[in-house]
Amino acid sequence: MRKMMKSKLKDVPEAEQEKMIGMIEKNPELFQKIGLEVQNLMKQGKDQMSATMEVMQKYQEELKKII
C-alpha cells in the first residue's frame, strides 16, 4: 500500500507524503469510507473537488483526531 500511495503522491513533497501515509495507516477504514463516499457523489454528478470537500467536512472531527 505504501508504494501505491507514494506513486499517487509523487508530486507531493516527501515530508507531506509521509504525513499523509501515516494518517491513512492509523485509520485505513475511515479513508476507505471517505473514498467510497467521494466516488458516490461523483457518480451523482459532482466534480471531484466538490465531492471531496463535502465528504472531508463530514468527517472533519475524525480527521482531527488522527492528525
All heavy atoms as a GROMACS GRO file, in nm:
protein
  546
    1MET      N    1   0.082  -0.118   0.000
    1MET     CA    2   0.000   0.000   0.000
    1MET      C    3   0.087   0.125   0.000
    1MET      O    4   0.057   0.222  -0.068
    1MET     CB    5  -0.091   0.001   0.122
    1MET     CG    6  -0.183   0.123   0.123
    1MET     SD    7  -0.290   0.133   0.264
    1MET     CE    8  -0.194   0.235   0.371
    2ARG      N    9   0.194   0.121   0.075
    2ARG     CA   10   0.284   0.236   0.084
    2ARG      C   11   0.338   0.274  -0.054
    2ARG      O   12   0.342   0.391  -0.089
    2ARG     CB   13   0.396   0.205   0.182
    2ARG     CG   14   0.490   0.319   0.207
    2ARG     CD   15   0.588   0.287   0.318
    2ARG     NE   16   0.533   0.310   0.448
    2ARG     CZ   17   0.531   0.429   0.508
    2ARG    NH1   18   0.579   0.533   0.447
    2ARG    NH2   19   0.481   0.444   0.627
    3LYS      N   20   0.378   0.174  -0.134
    3LYS     CA   21   0.432   0.201  -0.267
    3LYS      C   22   0.326   0.264  -0.357
    3LYS      O   23   0.355   0.357  -0.432
    3LYS     CB   24   0.484   0.073  -0.333
    3LYS     CG   25   0.620   0.032  -0.288
    3LYS     CD   26   0.668  -0.085  -0.370
    3LYS     CE   27   0.811  -0.118  -0.338
    3LYS     NZ   28   0.862  -0.225  -0.424
    4MET      N   29   0.204   0.213  -0.350
    4MET     CA   30   0.096   0.268  -0.430
    4MET      C   31   0.069   0.413  -0.392
    4MET      O   32   0.055   0.499  -0.479
    4MET     CB   33  -0.032   0.187  -0.414
    4MET     CG   34  -0.142   0.238  -0.504
    4MET     SD   35  -0.312   0.212  -0.448
    4MET     CE   36  -0.312   0.269  -0.283
    5MET      N   37   0.067   0.442  -0.263
    5MET     CA   38   0.042   0.578  -0.218
    5MET      C   39   0.154   0.672  -0.264
    5MET      O   40   0.127   0.781  -0.309
    5MET     CB   41   0.030   0.583  -0.065
    5MET     CG   42  -0.096   0.520  -0.012
    5MET     SD   43  -0.247   0.597  -0.071
    5MET     CE   44  -0.227   0.763  -0.012
    6LYS      N   45   0.276   0.626  -0.255
    6LYS     CA   46   0.388   0.710  -0.298
    6LYS      C   47   0.379   0.740  -0.447
    6LYS      O   48   0.409   0.851  -0.490
    6LYS     CB   49   0.521   0.645  -0.264
    6LYS     CG   50   0.558   0.659  -0.118
    6LYS     CD   51   0.704   0.626  -0.098
    6LYS     CE   52   0.747   0.659   0.042
    6LYS     NZ   53   0.782   0.798   0.061
    7SER      N   54   0.335   0.642  -0.527
    7SER     CA   55   0.323   0.668  -0.670
    7SER      C   56   0.211   0.767  -0.699
    7SER      O   57   0.222   0.849  -0.789
    7SER     CB   58   0.301   0.537  -0.746
    7SER     OG   59   0.173   0.485  -0.723
    8LYS      N   60   0.104   0.761  -0.622
    8LYS     CA   61  -0.007   0.855  -0.640
    8LYS      C   62   0.030   0.995  -0.594
    8LYS      O   63  -0.023   1.093  -0.644
    8LYS     CB   64  -0.131   0.808  -0.563
    8LYS     CG   65  -0.190   0.678  -0.611
    8LYS     CD   66  -0.263   0.698  -0.740
    8LYS     CE   67  -0.330   0.568  -0.781
    8LYS     NZ   68  -0.394   0.578  -0.908
    9LEU      N   69   0.120   1.004  -0.498
    9LEU     CA   70   0.159   1.133  -0.439
    9LEU      C   71   0.296   1.180  -0.487
    9LEU      O   72   0.361   1.259  -0.419
    9LEU     CB   73   0.160   1.121  -0.286
    9LEU     CG   74   0.029   1.083  -0.219
    9LEU    CD1   75   0.052   1.052  -0.072
    9LEU    CD2   76  -0.074   1.193  -0.234
   10LYS      N   77   0.338   1.134  -0.604
   10LYS     CA   78   0.474   1.161  -0.649
   10LYS      C   79   0.507   1.310  -0.661
   10LYS      O   80   0.621   1.349  -0.650
   10LYS     CB   81   0.501   1.090  -0.780
   10LYS     CG   82   0.417   1.137  -0.896
   10LYS     CD   83   0.448   1.061  -1.022
   10LYS     CE   84   0.352   1.105  -1.131
   10LYS     NZ   85   0.274   0.998  -1.185
   11ASP      N   86   0.407   1.396  -0.682
   11ASP     CA   87   0.432   1.539  -0.694
   11ASP      C   88   0.427   1.613  -0.560
   11ASP      O   89   0.448   1.733  -0.555
   11ASP     CB   90   0.330   1.601  -0.791
   11ASP     CG   91   0.345   1.547  -0.932
   11ASP    OD1   92   0.459   1.512  -0.971
   11ASP    OD2   93   0.244   1.539  -1.004
   12VAL      N   94   0.398   1.540  -0.454
   12VAL     CA   95   0.389   1.597  -0.320
   12VAL      C   96   0.525   1.582  -0.252
   12VAL      O   97   0.590   1.478  -0.265
   12VAL     CB   98   0.279   1.524  -0.239
   12VAL    CG1   99   0.271   1.576  -0.097
   12VAL    CG2  100   0.145   1.536  -0.309
   13PRO      N  101   0.571   1.684  -0.178
   13PRO     CA  102   0.699   1.673  -0.107
   13PRO      C  103   0.704   1.549  -0.016
   13PRO      O  104   0.603   1.509   0.041
   13PRO     CB  105   0.707   1.802  -0.025
   13PRO     CG  106   0.616   1.897  -0.096
   13PRO     CD  107   0.508   1.814  -0.157
   14GLU      N  108   0.822   1.493   0.000
   14GLU     CA  109   0.843   1.370   0.076
   14GLU      C  110   0.785   1.377   0.217
   14GLU      O  111   0.720   1.284   0.264
   14GLU     CB  112   0.993   1.338   0.082
   14GLU     CG  113   1.027   1.208   0.151
   14GLU     CD  114   0.994   1.084   0.069
   14GLU    OE1  115   0.993   1.094  -0.055
   14GLU    OE2  116   0.970   0.979   0.129
   15ALA      N  117   0.808   1.488   0.287
   15ALA     CA  118   0.758   1.501   0.425
   15ALA      C  119   0.605   1.495   0.428
   15ALA      O  120   0.547   1.431   0.517
   15ALA     CB  121   0.807   1.631   0.487
   16GLU      N  122   0.541   1.559   0.332
   16GLU     CA  123   0.395   1.557   0.326
   16GLU      C  124   0.344   1.418   0.290
   16GLU      O  125   0.242   1.374   0.340
   16GLU     CB  126   0.345   1.660   0.225
   16GLU     CG  127   0.363   1.803   0.270
   16GLU     CD  128   0.285   1.836   0.397
   16GLU    OE1  129   0.166   1.800   0.405
   16GLU    OE2  130   0.344   1.895   0.487
   17GLN      N  131   0.417   1.349   0.202
   17GLN     CA  132   0.379   1.212   0.167
   17GLN      C  133   0.378   1.125   0.292
   17GLN      O  134   0.282   1.051   0.315
   17GLN     CB  135   0.479   1.152   0.067
   17GLN     CG  136   0.470   1.204  -0.072
   17GLN     CD  137   0.570   1.137  -0.164
   17GLN    OE1  138   0.625   1.030  -0.133
   17GLN    NE2  139   0.594   1.198  -0.278
   18GLU      N  140   0.482   1.133   0.371
   18GLU     CA  141   0.492   1.051   0.492
   18GLU      C  142   0.380   1.084   0.591
   18GLU      O  143   0.324   0.995   0.654
   18GLU     CB  144   0.629   1.068   0.557
   18GLU     CG  145   0.741   1.006   0.478
   18GLU     CD  146   0.724   0.856   0.452
   18GLU    OE1  147   0.678   0.784   0.544
   18GLU    OE2  148   0.755   0.813   0.340
   19LYS      N  149   0.349   1.212   0.603
   19LYS     CA  150   0.242   1.254   0.694
   19LYS      C  151   0.108   1.195   0.649
   19LYS      O  152   0.032   1.140   0.729
   19LYS     CB  153   0.234   1.407   0.697
   19LYS     CG  154   0.135   1.462   0.794
   19LYS     CD  155   0.139   1.613   0.796
   19LYS     CE  156   0.035   1.671   0.888
   19LYS     NZ  157   0.036   1.817   0.888
   20MET      N  158   0.080   1.204   0.520
   20MET     CA  159  -0.047   1.153   0.468
   20MET      C  160  -0.054   1.001   0.480
   20MET      O  161  -0.157   0.946   0.520
   20MET     CB  162  -0.065   1.196   0.323
   20MET     CG  163  -0.085   1.346   0.308
   20MET     SD  164  -0.088   1.400   0.138
   20MET     CE  165  -0.255   1.355   0.095
   21ILE      N  166   0.053   0.933   0.447
   21ILE     CA  167   0.056   0.787   0.457
   21ILE      C  168   0.037   0.744   0.603
   21ILE      O  169  -0.035   0.650   0.632
   21ILE     CB  170   0.185   0.731   0.396
   21ILE    CG1  171   0.183   0.752   0.244
   21ILE    CG2  172   0.202   0.583   0.430
   21ILE    CD1  173   0.314   0.723   0.174
   22GLY      N  174   0.101   0.817   0.693
   22GLY     CA  175   0.086   0.788   0.836
   22GLY      C  176  -0.058   0.800   0.883
   22GLY      O  177  -0.107   0.717   0.960
   23MET      N  178  -0.126   0.904   0.836
   23MET     CA  179  -0.267   0.923   0.872
   23MET      C  180  -0.351   0.807   0.820
   23MET      O  181  -0.438   0.755   0.891
   23MET     CB  182  -0.319   1.055   0.815
   23MET     CG  183  -0.267   1.177   0.885
   23MET     SD  184  -0.313   1.333   0.806
   23MET     CE  185  -0.488   1.317   0.786
   24ILE      N  186  -0.326   0.767   0.698
   24ILE     CA  187  -0.403   0.658   0.637
   24ILE      C  188  -0.376   0.528   0.711
   24ILE      O  189  -0.468   0.450   0.736
   24ILE     CB  190  -0.371   0.646   0.487
   24ILE    CG1  191  -0.425   0.770   0.415
   24ILE    CG2  192  -0.431   0.519   0.428
   24ILE    CD1  193  -0.376   0.787   0.274
   25GLU      N  194  -0.251   0.505   0.750
   25GLU     CA  195  -0.218   0.381   0.822
   25GLU      C  196  -0.281   0.378   0.961
   25GLU      O  197  -0.312   0.271   1.012
   25GLU     CB  198  -0.066   0.366   0.832
   25GLU     CG  199  -0.002   0.330   0.700
   25GLU     CD  200   0.150   0.325   0.704
   25GLU    OE1  201   0.211   0.383   0.798
   25GLU    OE2  202   0.208   0.263   0.614
   26LYS      N  203  -0.302   0.494   1.022
   26LYS     CA  204  -0.365   0.499   1.155
   26LYS      C  205  -0.512   0.458   1.150
   26LYS      O  206  -0.563   0.399   1.245
   26LYS     CB  207  -0.354   0.639   1.215
   26LYS     CG  208  -0.218   0.674   1.265
   26LYS     CD  209  -0.219   0.814   1.324
   26LYS     CE  210  -0.081   0.856   1.366
   26LYS     NZ  211  -0.080   0.995   1.418
   27ASN      N  212  -0.580   0.493   1.041
   27ASN     CA  213  -0.724   0.464   1.032
   27ASN      C  214  -0.763   0.436   0.887
   27ASN      O  215  -0.832   0.516   0.824
   27ASN     CB  216  -0.805   0.581   1.089
   27ASN     CG  217  -0.948   0.544   1.117
   27ASN    OD1  218  -0.998   0.444   1.065
   27ASN    ND2  219  -1.015   0.623   1.196
   28PRO      N  220  -0.720   0.321   0.834
   28PRO     CA  221  -0.750   0.292   0.693
   28PRO      C  222  -0.899   0.280   0.663
   28PRO      O  223  -0.943   0.315   0.553
   28PRO     CB  224  -0.678   0.160   0.668
   28PRO     CG  225  -0.651   0.101   0.801
   28PRO     CD  226  -0.644   0.215   0.898
   29GLU      N  227  -0.978   0.236   0.761
   29GLU     CA  228  -1.121   0.222   0.739
   29GLU      C  229  -1.187   0.357   0.710
   29GLU      O  230  -1.274   0.368   0.624
   29GLU     CB  231  -1.190   0.155   0.859
   29GLU     CG  232  -1.145   0.014   0.887
   29GLU     CD  233  -1.019   0.008   0.972
   29GLU    OE1  234  -0.983   0.108   1.040
   29GLU    OE2  235  -0.953  -0.097   0.970
   30LEU      N  236  -1.144   0.460   0.783
   30LEU     CA  237  -1.200   0.593   0.764
   30LEU      C  238  -1.171   0.642   0.622
   30LEU      O  239  -1.259   0.694   0.554
   30LEU     CB  240  -1.143   0.692   0.866
   30LEU     CG  241  -1.184   0.838   0.847
   30LEU    CD1  242  -1.335   0.855   0.861
   30LEU    CD2  243  -1.110   0.926   0.945
   31PHE      N  244  -1.048   0.623   0.576
   31PHE     CA  245  -1.012   0.671   0.444
   31PHE      C  246  -1.079   0.589   0.333
   31PHE      O  247  -1.111   0.642   0.227
   31PHE     CB  248  -0.860   0.677   0.428
   31PHE     CG  249  -0.802   0.793   0.504
   31PHE    CD1  250  -0.757   0.778   0.634
   31PHE    CD2  251  -0.796   0.919   0.447
   31PHE    CE1  252  -0.707   0.885   0.705
   31PHE    CE2  253  -0.747   1.026   0.517
   31PHE     CZ  254  -0.702   1.011   0.647
   32GLN      N  255  -1.104   0.463   0.360
   32GLN     CA  256  -1.178   0.382   0.263
   32GLN      C  257  -1.322   0.434   0.253
   32GLN      O  258  -1.376   0.449   0.144
   32GLN     CB  259  -1.176   0.236   0.304
   32GLN     CG  260  -1.244   0.146   0.203
   32GLN     CD  261  -1.231  -0.001   0.240
   32GLN    OE1  262  -1.197  -0.036   0.351
   32GLN    NE2  263  -1.258  -0.086   0.144
   33LYS      N  264  -1.381   0.464   0.368
   33LYS     CA  265  -1.517   0.517   0.372
   33LYS      C  266  -1.524   0.652   0.300
   33LYS      O  267  -1.616   0.676   0.221
   33LYS     CB  268  -1.561   0.533   0.518
   33LYS     CG  269  -1.708   0.562   0.535
   33LYS     CD  270  -1.751   0.588   0.678
   33LYS     CE  271  -1.691   0.500   0.783
   33LYS     NZ  272  -1.741   0.530   0.919
   34ILE      N  273  -1.426   0.737   0.324
   34ILE     CA  274  -1.421   0.868   0.258
   34ILE      C  275  -1.412   0.849   0.107
   34ILE      O  276  -1.484   0.914   0.030
   34ILE     CB  277  -1.303   0.952   0.311
   34ILE    CG1  278  -1.333   0.997   0.454
   34ILE    CG2  279  -1.275   1.071   0.220
   34ILE    CD1  280  -1.216   1.062   0.526
   35GLY      N  281  -1.324   0.761   0.063
   35GLY     CA  282  -1.307   0.737  -0.081
   35GLY      C  283  -1.434   0.689  -0.148
   35GLY      O  284  -1.471   0.735  -0.256
   36LEU      N  285  -1.504   0.597  -0.082
   36LEU     CA  286  -1.629   0.546  -0.138
   36LEU      C  287  -1.737   0.653  -0.147
   36LEU      O  288  -1.809   0.662  -0.245
   36LEU     CB  289  -1.679   0.427  -0.055
   36LEU     CG  290  -1.595   0.300  -0.064
   36LEU    CD1  291  -1.644   0.196   0.036
   36LEU    CD2  292  -1.597   0.244  -0.205
   37GLU      N  293  -1.744   0.736  -0.044
   37GLU     CA  294  -1.844   0.842  -0.046
   37GLU      C  295  -1.814   0.947  -0.153
   37GLU      O  296  -1.904   0.997  -0.218
   37GLU     CB  297  -1.855   0.907   0.092
   37GLU     CG  298  -1.925   0.817   0.192
   37GLU     CD  299  -1.957   0.885   0.322
   37GLU    OE1  300  -1.985   1.007   0.323
   37GLU    OE2  301  -1.957   0.815   0.425
   38VAL      N  302  -1.685   0.978  -0.171
   38VAL     CA  303  -1.646   1.072  -0.277
   38VAL      C  304  -1.685   1.014  -0.413
   38VAL      O  305  -1.742   1.084  -0.497
   38VAL     CB  306  -1.495   1.104  -0.270
   38VAL    CG1  307  -1.450   1.178  -0.395
   38VAL    CG2  308  -1.463   1.186  -0.146
   39GLN      N  309  -1.657   0.886  -0.434
   39GLN     CA  310  -1.692   0.822  -0.561
   39GLN      C  311  -1.842   0.826  -0.584
   39GLN      O  312  -1.888   0.852  -0.696
   39GLN     CB  313  -1.642   0.678  -0.563
   39GLN     CG  314  -1.494   0.665  -0.584
   39GLN     CD  315  -1.449   0.520  -0.584
   39GLN    OE1  316  -1.520   0.430  -0.540
   39GLN    NE2  317  -1.329   0.498  -0.634
   40ASN      N  318  -1.921   0.799  -0.481
   40ASN     CA  319  -2.066   0.801  -0.495
   40ASN      C  320  -2.117   0.940  -0.533
   40ASN      O  321  -2.205   0.954  -0.618
   40ASN     CB  322  -2.135   0.753  -0.367
   40ASN     CG  323  -2.124   0.604  -0.349
   40ASN    OD1  324  -2.109   0.530  -0.445
   40ASN    ND2  325  -2.132   0.560  -0.225
   41LEU      N  326  -2.060   1.044  -0.471
   41LEU     CA  327  -2.102   1.180  -0.504
   41LEU      C  328  -2.062   1.216  -0.647
   41LEU      O  329  -2.137   1.285  -0.718
   41LEU     CB  330  -2.042   1.281  -0.406
   41LEU     CG  331  -2.101   1.280  -0.265
   41LEU    CD1  332  -2.024   1.374  -0.174
   41LEU    CD2  333  -2.248   1.318  -0.268
   42MET      N  334  -1.948   1.167  -0.691
   42MET     CA  335  -1.904   1.194  -0.828
   42MET      C  336  -1.997   1.124  -0.927
   42MET      O  337  -2.027   1.180  -1.033
   42MET     CB  338  -1.759   1.150  -0.847
   42MET     CG  339  -1.661   1.241  -0.775
   42MET     SD  340  -1.490   1.183  -0.775
   42MET     CE  341  -1.456   1.171  -0.949
   43LYS      N  342  -2.044   1.005  -0.893
   43LYS     CA  343  -2.138   0.935  -0.980
   43LYS      C  344  -2.271   1.010  -0.990
   43LYS      O  345  -2.342   0.998  -1.088
   43LYS     CB  346  -2.164   0.793  -0.927
   43LYS     CG  347  -2.048   0.699  -0.950
   43LYS     CD  348  -2.075   0.562  -0.892
   43LYS     CE  349  -1.956   0.472  -0.906
   43LYS     NZ  350  -1.977   0.342  -0.840
   44GLN      N  351  -2.302   1.087  -0.885
   44GLN     CA  352  -2.424   1.165  -0.885
   44GLN      C  353  -2.408   1.297  -0.960
   44GLN      O  354  -2.502   1.376  -0.968
   44GLN     CB  355  -2.468   1.194  -0.741
   44GLN     CG  356  -2.508   1.070  -0.665
   44GLN     CD  357  -2.535   1.098  -0.518
   44GLN    OE1  358  -2.553   1.212  -0.477
   44GLN    NE2  359  -2.537   0.993  -0.437
   45GLY      N  360  -2.287   1.324  -1.011
   45GLY     CA  361  -2.266   1.442  -1.094
   45GLY      C  362  -2.178   1.550  -1.036
   45GLY      O  363  -2.152   1.650  -1.102
   46LYS      N  364  -2.133   1.535  -0.913
   46LYS     CA  365  -2.046   1.637  -0.854
   46LYS      C  366  -1.905   1.620  -0.909
   46LYS      O  367  -1.861   1.510  -0.938
   46LYS     CB  368  -2.042   1.625  -0.703
   46LYS     CG  369  -2.171   1.667  -0.638
   46LYS     CD  370  -2.149   1.703  -0.495
   46LYS     CE  371  -2.282   1.752  -0.440
   46LYS     NZ  372  -2.267   1.831  -0.324
   47ASP      N  373  -1.833   1.732  -0.918
   47ASP     CA  374  -1.694   1.722  -0.959
   47ASP      C  375  -1.611   1.672  -0.840
   47ASP      O  376  -1.655   1.676  -0.726
   47ASP     CB  377  -1.642   1.857  -1.010
   47ASP     CG  378  -1.640   1.963  -0.903
   47ASP    OD1  379  -1.744   2.031  -0.884
   47ASP    OD2  380  -1.535   1.978  -0.837
   48GLN      N  381  -1.492   1.624  -0.869
   48GLN     CA  382  -1.409   1.559  -0.767
   48GLN      C  383  -1.378   1.652  -0.650
   48GLN      O  384  -1.386   1.611  -0.534
   48GLN     CB  385  -1.279   1.507  -0.828
   48GLN     CG  386  -1.194   1.430  -0.730
   48GLN     CD  387  -1.068   1.372  -0.792
   48GLN    OE1  388  -1.039   1.398  -0.908
   48GLN    NE2  389  -0.997   1.294  -0.716
   49MET      N  390  -1.345   1.776  -0.677
   49MET     CA  391  -1.309   1.870  -0.570
   49MET      C  392  -1.428   1.896  -0.479
   49MET      O  393  -1.415   1.891  -0.356
   49MET     CB  394  -1.258   2.002  -0.630
   49MET     CG  395  -1.216   2.102  -0.525
   49MET     SD  396  -1.081   2.046  -0.422
   49MET     CE  397  -0.944   2.084  -0.526
   50SER      N  398  -1.544   1.921  -0.536
   50SER     CA  399  -1.664   1.948  -0.454
   50SER      C  400  -1.701   1.826  -0.372
   50SER      O  401  -1.734   1.838  -0.252
   50SER     CB  402  -1.782   1.985  -0.544
   50SER     OG  403  -1.756   2.104  -0.613
   51ALA      N  404  -1.696   1.709  -0.433
   51ALA     CA  405  -1.730   1.585  -0.361
   51ALA      C  406  -1.632   1.562  -0.247
   51ALA      O  407  -1.673   1.529  -0.135
   51ALA     CB  408  -1.728   1.468  -0.458
   52THR      N  409  -1.504   1.581  -0.273
   52THR     CA  410  -1.403   1.560  -0.170
   52THR      C  411  -1.422   1.657  -0.055
   52THR      O  412  -1.417   1.617   0.062
   52THR     CB  413  -1.261   1.575  -0.230
   52THR    OG1  414  -1.246   1.481  -0.336
   52THR    CG2  415  -1.154   1.551  -0.125
   53MET      N  416  -1.443   1.783  -0.085
   53MET     CA  417  -1.462   1.884   0.020
   53MET      C  418  -1.585   1.852   0.105
   53MET      O  419  -1.579   1.863   0.228
   53MET     CB  420  -1.472   2.024  -0.041
   53MET     CG  421  -1.345   2.072  -0.106
   53MET     SD  422  -1.203   2.074   0.005
   53MET     CE  423  -1.249   2.204   0.115
   54GLU      N  424  -1.692   1.811   0.042
   54GLU     CA  425  -1.815   1.779   0.115
   54GLU      C  426  -1.793   1.663   0.211
   54GLU      O  427  -1.831   1.668   0.328
   54GLU     CB  428  -1.926   1.746   0.016
   54GLU     CG  429  -2.060   1.719   0.081
   54GLU     CD  430  -2.172   1.696  -0.019
   54GLU    OE1  431  -2.169   1.757  -0.128
   54GLU    OE2  432  -2.262   1.617   0.013
   55VAL      N  433  -1.728   1.558   0.163
   55VAL     CA  434  -1.705   1.440   0.246
   55VAL      C  435  -1.604   1.471   0.356
   55VAL      O  436  -1.621   1.428   0.471
   55VAL     CB  437  -1.661   1.320   0.160
   55VAL    CG1  438  -1.625   1.201   0.246
   55VAL    CG2  439  -1.772   1.283   0.062
   56MET      N  440  -1.500   1.546   0.324
   56MET     CA  441  -1.398   1.578   0.425
   56MET      C  442  -1.459   1.662   0.537
   56MET      O  443  -1.424   1.645   0.653
   56MET     CB  444  -1.280   1.651   0.362
   56MET     CG  445  -1.202   1.564   0.266
   56MET     SD  446  -1.135   1.416   0.340
   56MET     CE  447  -0.967   1.464   0.354
   57GLN      N  448  -1.549   1.752   0.504
   57GLN     CA  449  -1.617   1.831   0.608
   57GLN      C  450  -1.701   1.741   0.696
   57GLN      O  451  -1.707   1.760   0.818
   57GLN     CB  452  -1.703   1.939   0.545
   57GLN     CG  453  -1.623   2.054   0.491
   57GLN     CD  454  -1.708   2.160   0.426
   57GLN    OE1  455  -1.824   2.137   0.392
   57GLN    NE2  456  -1.650   2.278   0.407
   58LYS      N  457  -1.764   1.642   0.637
   58LYS     CA  458  -1.847   1.547   0.712
   58LYS      C  459  -1.763   1.473   0.816
   58LYS      O  460  -1.808   1.448   0.928
   58LYS     CB  461  -1.912   1.449   0.615
   58LYS     CG  462  -1.998   1.345   0.680
   58LYS     CD  463  -2.060   1.255   0.576
   58LYS     CE  464  -2.141   1.143   0.638
   58LYS     NZ  465  -2.198   1.055   0.536
   59TYR      N  466  -1.641   1.438   0.780
   59TYR     CA  467  -1.554   1.360   0.869
   59TYR      C  468  -1.446   1.446   0.935
   59TYR      O  469  -1.345   1.394   0.983
   59TYR     CB  470  -1.489   1.246   0.791
   59TYR     CG  471  -1.589   1.141   0.750
   59TYR    CD1  472  -1.637   1.134   0.620
   59TYR    CD2  473  -1.639   1.050   0.843
   59TYR    CE1  474  -1.730   1.040   0.582
   59TYR    CE2  475  -1.733   0.956   0.807
   59TYR     CZ  476  -1.778   0.951   0.677
   59TYR     OH  477  -1.871   0.858   0.640
   60GLN      N  478  -1.468   1.575   0.942
   60GLN     CA  479  -1.369   1.667   0.996
   60GLN      C  480  -1.323   1.630   1.137
   60GLN      O  481  -1.203   1.631   1.167
   60GLN     CB  482  -1.427   1.809   0.994
   60GLN     CG  483  -1.332   1.915   1.035
   60GLN     CD  484  -1.391   2.054   1.019
   60GLN    OE1  485  -1.510   2.069   0.992
   60GLN    NE2  486  -1.309   2.155   1.036
   61GLU      N  487  -1.415   1.597   1.225
   61GLU     CA  488  -1.379   1.565   1.363
   61GLU      C  489  -1.292   1.439   1.371
   61GLU      O  490  -1.195   1.436   1.445
   61GLU     CB  491  -1.503   1.551   1.450
   61GLU     CG  492  -1.578   1.681   1.471
   61GLU     CD  493  -1.491   1.792   1.531
   61GLU    OE1  494  -1.418   1.764   1.628
   61GLU    OE2  495  -1.498   1.905   1.480
   62GLU      N  496  -1.327   1.336   1.295
   62GLU     CA  497  -1.249   1.213   1.296
   62GLU      C  498  -1.109   1.238   1.241
   62GLU      O  499  -1.011   1.183   1.290
   62GLU     CB  500  -1.318   1.103   1.214
   62GLU     CG  501  -1.442   1.047   1.278
   62GLU     CD  502  -1.570   1.120   1.236
   62GLU    OE1  503  -1.563   1.237   1.192
   62GLU    OE2  504  -1.676   1.060   1.246
   63LEU      N  505  -1.100   1.322   1.138
   63LEU     CA  506  -0.969   1.354   1.080
   63LEU      C  507  -0.881   1.430   1.177
   63LEU      O  508  -0.760   1.406   1.184
   63LEU     CB  509  -0.988   1.432   0.949
   63LEU     CG  510  -1.048   1.353   0.834
   63LEU    CD1  511  -1.092   1.447   0.722
   63LEU    CD2  512  -0.948   1.251   0.781
   64LYS      N  513  -0.940   1.519   1.253
   64LYS     CA  514  -0.863   1.596   1.353
   64LYS      C  515  -0.800   1.504   1.457
   64LYS      O  516  -0.692   1.532   1.506
   64LYS     CB  517  -0.953   1.698   1.423
   64LYS     CG  518  -0.983   1.819   1.339
   64LYS     CD  519  -1.069   1.916   1.417
   64LYS     CE  520  -1.107   2.036   1.336
   64LYS     NZ  521  -1.195   2.128   1.411
   65LYS      N  522  -0.868   1.396   1.488
   65LYS     CA  523  -0.820   1.304   1.591
   65LYS      C  524  -0.694   1.229   1.549
   65LYS      O  525  -0.616   1.187   1.633
   65LYS     CB  526  -0.928   1.203   1.628
   65LYS     CG  527  -1.044   1.265   1.701
   65LYS     CD  528  -1.152   1.164   1.728
   65LYS     CE  529  -1.275   1.228   1.788
   65LYS     NZ  530  -1.386   1.134   1.802
   66ILE      N  531  -0.675   1.209   1.417
   66ILE     CA  532  -0.561   1.130   1.373
   66ILE      C  533  -0.445   1.216   1.320
   66ILE      O  534  -0.343   1.162   1.282
   66ILE     CB  535  -0.601   1.027   1.266
   66ILE    CG1  536  -0.662   1.091   1.143
   66ILE    CG2  537  -0.691   0.922   1.325
   66ILE    CD1  538  -0.691   0.994   1.031
   67ILE      N  539  -0.462   1.346   1.321
   67ILE     CA  540  -0.353   1.434   1.273
   67ILE      C  541  -0.247   1.444   1.379
   67ILE      O  542  -0.266   1.452   1.491
   67ILE     CB  543  -0.407   1.573   1.234
   67ILE    CG1  544  -0.497   1.560   1.113
   67ILE    CG2  545  -0.296   1.670   1.210
   67ILE    CD1  546  -0.560   1.687   1.066
   0.00000   0.00000   0.00000
